[in-house]
């Protein structure tokens, strides 16, 4: 069985703002959870701070991003 990466809802990127809580998933499950730092919707990239304080840049085309 192939692990498929669900797509991020494009309207979510337009609604994301700094301090929003998100979960980042790939085909294996949740990879990161954290707080949005910067949203570059036109580039398809967000930066988050994870629970351990690591800053992570994420390409929305590689992961599924959901609120909360």
GIMOBEL-V269213 format. One record per backbone hydrogen bond with DSSP energy under -1.0 kcal/mol. CO is the residue of the C=O (numbers start at 1). NH is the residue of the N-H. Records with the same first field share a line. If there is no record, write none. Layout:
CO: NH ; NH
This chain:
9: 12
11: 15
12: 16
17: 20
20: 36
21: 68
22: 34
23: 66
24: 31 ; 32
25: 64
26: 29
29: 26
32: 24
34: 22
35: 49
36: 19
38: 47
40: 43 ; 44 ; 45
44: 60
45: 40
46: 58
47: 37 ; 38
48: 56
49: 35
50: 53
54: 50
56: 48
58: 46
59: 62
64: 25
66: 23
